Amino acid sequence: MTAAILAGGAGSRFGGQDKGLVDLCGRPLVHWVTQALRPQCQALLIVANRNLDRYAELGPVVADAQAGFPGPLEGIRAALGAVLTPWMLTVPVDCPRPGSDLASRLASAVVPGCAGTVAFDGVRRQPLFALYHVPALRAAALPAQSGSVWQWQDALGIREVSFADTPGRFHNLNTLEELRAFAASAATGSAPAGDQPLGGGNR
């Protein structure tokens, strides 16, 4: 399994900053994500479209094929062209604590013929936290870069896996205010850790 960290966003609510390199408790946000994913996967790559040299300090980097900030589907497309393993886990760069069991729980819901699985937080699908069967994706055409990841996953028949027992693990830091609030919570040990699941299932 390869973990692909999607770090190609525009960071518009971060004043245009590269979100993955924004400081969180003394280290870039991308460091939090790589630390969580390395023990879970056999390989790791980062999909980005700027500051590629800085991301390369952490591991292999794949550049978005399109100019600008085309969206997560383009990031998935770029990662798909680079992975060498039969399975690919995608995670957005702005979720610092996706949990140490993310890959194993998504993998546990895979059945024969399944194109992949995706996290369901108890309220809604979290489409960027997904595990894909690479051969199935390469056989299916990805929609236009402006398309919906959710609709594309539906067309593939992706299975939802419930993570309702660990609320808050998929919280994205979309603004500087949310980042500061998370940092304050982490300092007191109250930030969501996304670990120690009570159990799970699939929908």
C-alpha positions as CSV (number, residue, x, y, z in Angstrom):
1,M,0.0,0.0,0.0
2,T,1.2,3.5,-0.8
3,A,-0.1,6.5,1.1
4,A,-0.6,9.6,-1.1
5,I,-0.8,12.9,0.8
6,L,-2.8,15.4,-1.1
7,A,-1.1,18.7,-0.6
8,G,-1.9,20.7,-3.7
9,G,-4.6,23.0,-2.4
10,A,-4.5,26.8,-2.9
11,G,-4.7,27.6,0.8
12,S,-7.1,30.4,0.1
13,R,-8.4,30.5,3.7
14,F,-4.7,30.5,4.8
15,G,-4.0,33.7,3.0
16,G,-2.6,31.8,0.0
17,Q,0.0,30.0,2.1
18,D,1.0,26.4,1.3
19,K,-1.1,24.7,3.9
20,G,1.1,21.7,4.3
21,L,4.0,23.8,5.3
22,V,2.2,26.0,7.8
23,D,3.6,25.6,11.3
24,L,1.6,23.5,13.8
25,C,3.2,23.2,17.3
26,G,6.7,23.7,16.0
27,R,6.6,21.6,12.8
28,P,4.9,21.8,9.4
29,L,1.5,20.4,9.1
30,V,2.6,17.8,6.6
31,H,5.0,16.4,9.2
32,W,2.0,15.4,11.4
33,V,0.4,13.5,8.5
34,T,3.6,11.7,7.4
35,Q,4.3,10.6,10.9
36,A,0.8,9.1,11.2
37,L,0.9,7.3,7.9
38,R,4.5,5.9,7.6
39,P,3.8,3.0,10.0
40,Q,0.7,2.1,8.2
41,C,2.0,1.8,4.6
42,Q,4.8,0.4,2.6
43,A,5.4,3.6,0.7
44,L,4.5,7.2,0.9
45,L,4.4,10.1,-1.6
46,I,3.3,13.7,-1.5
47,V,1.2,15.3,-4.2
48,A,2.0,19.0,-4.5
49,N,2.2,21.9,-7.0
50,R,4.6,24.3,-5.3
51,N,7.5,24.1,-2.8
52,L,8.4,20.7,-4.3
53,D,11.9,20.8,-2.9
54,R,10.7,21.3,0.6
55,Y,8.2,18.4,0.4
56,A,11.0,16.3,-1.1
57,E,12.8,16.4,2.2
58,L,10.1,14.0,3.5
59,G,9.9,11.6,0.6
60,P,9.0,11.2,-3.0
61,V,6.9,14.1,-4.5
62,V,4.5,14.0,-7.4
63,A,3.6,17.3,-9.1
64,D,0.1,18.0,-10.2
65,A,0.0,17.7,-13.9
66,Q,-2.2,20.8,-14.4
67,A,-1.2,24.4,-13.7
68,G,-2.9,26.2,-10.8
69,F,-4.9,24.4,-8.1
70,P,-7.3,22.1,-10.1
71,G,-8.6,20.2,-7.1
72,P,-8.4,16.8,-5.4
73,L,-9.3,14.8,-8.4
74,E,-6.2,16.0,-10.2
75,G,-4.1,15.1,-7.1
76,I,-5.6,11.6,-7.2
77,R,-4.8,11.4,-10.9
78,A,-1.2,12.5,-10.4
79,A,-0.7,10.0,-7.5
80,L,-2.2,7.2,-9.5
81,G,0.4,7.6,-12.2
82,A,3.2,7.2,-9.7
83,V,2.2,4.5,-7.2
84,L,3.9,1.1,-7.6
85,T,1.7,-0.9,-5.2
86,P,-1.7,-2.4,-5.9
87,W,-3.4,-0.3,-3.2
88,M,-3.3,3.5,-2.6
89,L,-4.5,5.3,0.5
90,T,-5.3,9.0,0.1
91,V,-5.3,11.6,2.9
92,P,-5.5,15.4,2.8
93,V,-2.6,17.3,4.2
94,D,-4.7,19.4,6.5
95,C,-5.8,16.6,8.8
96,P,-3.0,16.2,11.4
97,R,-4.3,13.2,13.2
98,P,-6.0,10.7,10.9
99,G,-5.4,7.9,13.3
100,S,-2.9,5.0,13.4
101,D,-5.6,2.5,12.3
102,L,-6.9,4.3,9.3
103,A,-5.4,2.0,6.6
104,S,-6.2,-1.2,8.5
105,R,-9.8,-0.3,9.0
106,L,-10.3,0.8,5.4
107,A,-8.5,-2.4,4.2
108,S,-10.7,-4.6,6.5
109,A,-13.8,-3.7,4.5
110,V,-12.4,-4.7,1.1
111,V,-14.2,-7.5,-0.6
112,P,-13.5,-9.3,-3.9
113,G,-14.1,-7.0,-6.9
114,C,-14.2,-3.9,-4.7
115,A,-12.6,-0.8,-6.2
116,G,-11.9,0.6,-2.8
117,T,-13.3,1.9,0.5
118,V,-13.9,5.4,2.0
119,A,-14.3,6.8,5.5
120,F,-17.8,7.7,6.8
121,D,-17.6,9.7,10.0
122,G,-21.1,8.9,11.3
123,V,-22.6,11.9,9.6
124,R,-21.2,12.1,6.1
125,R,-18.6,10.6,3.8
126,Q,-15.1,11.9,4.0
127,P,-14.1,11.3,0.3
128,L,-10.4,12.2,0.6
129,F,-9.8,9.5,3.2
130,A,-10.0,6.6,0.9
131,L,-8.3,3.3,-0.1
132,Y,-8.3,2.5,-3.8
133,H,-7.5,-0.7,-5.7
134,V,-5.0,0.8,-8.2
135,P,-5.7,-1.6,-11.2
136,A,-9.4,-0.8,-10.9
137,L,-8.8,3.0,-11.0
138,R,-6.4,2.7,-13.9
139,A,-9.1,0.8,-15.8
140,A,-11.7,3.4,-15.1
141,A,-11.5,6.9,-16.6
142,L,-11.3,9.8,-14.1
143,P,-13.8,12.6,-14.7
144,A,-12.8,16.2,-15.5
145,Q,-10.5,17.8,-12.9
146,S,-13.4,20.0,-11.7
147,G,-15.6,16.9,-11.1
148,S,-16.8,15.7,-7.7
149,V,-14.7,13.1,-5.9
150,W,-17.9,11.9,-4.2
151,Q,-19.8,11.3,-7.5
152,W,-16.7,9.6,-9.0
153,Q,-16.5,7.3,-6.0
154,D,-20.2,6.4,-6.3
155,A,-19.6,5.5,-10.0
156,L,-16.8,3.2,-8.9
157,G,-18.9,1.5,-6.2
158,I,-16.6,2.5,-3.4
159,R,-17.7,1.1,0.0
160,E,-18.2,3.3,3.0
161,V,-16.5,2.3,6.3
162,S,-17.9,3.7,9.5
163,F,-15.6,5.6,11.9
164,A,-18.4,6.9,14.0
165,D,-16.8,5.5,17.1
166,T,-13.8,8.0,16.8
167,P,-15.5,11.4,16.3
168,G,-13.3,14.3,15.3
169,R,-10.5,12.3,13.7
170,F,-11.2,13.7,10.2
171,H,-11.4,17.3,11.3
172,N,-9.7,19.4,8.7
173,L,-7.8,22.6,9.6
174,N,-9.3,24.9,7.0
175,T,-8.5,28.3,8.5
176,L,-5.7,29.8,10.6
177,E,-8.2,30.1,13.4
178,E,-8.9,26.4,13.3
179,L,-5.2,25.7,13.3
180,R,-4.6,27.9,16.3
181,A,-7.5,26.2,18.1
182,F,-6.1,22.8,17.4
183,A,-2.7,23.8,18.6
184,A,-4.1,25.1,21.8
185,S,-6.1,21.8,22.3
186,A,-3.0,19.7,21.5
187,A,-1.0,21.6,24.1
188,T,-3.6,20.5,26.7
189,G,-4.0,17.0,25.3
190,S,-7.6,17.5,24.3
191,A,-7.2,17.5,20.5
192,P,-8.8,14.5,18.8
193,A,-6.3,11.7,18.3
194,G,-8.2,9.5,16.0
195,D,-7.0,6.4,17.8
196,Q,-8.2,3.6,20.1
197,P,-11.3,2.7,18.1
198,L,-14.1,1.0,19.8
199,G,-15.0,-1.0,16.7
200,G,-16.1,-0.3,13.2
201,G,-18.2,-1.4,10.3
202,N,-19.1,-0.6,6.8
203,R,-22.1,0.9,5.0
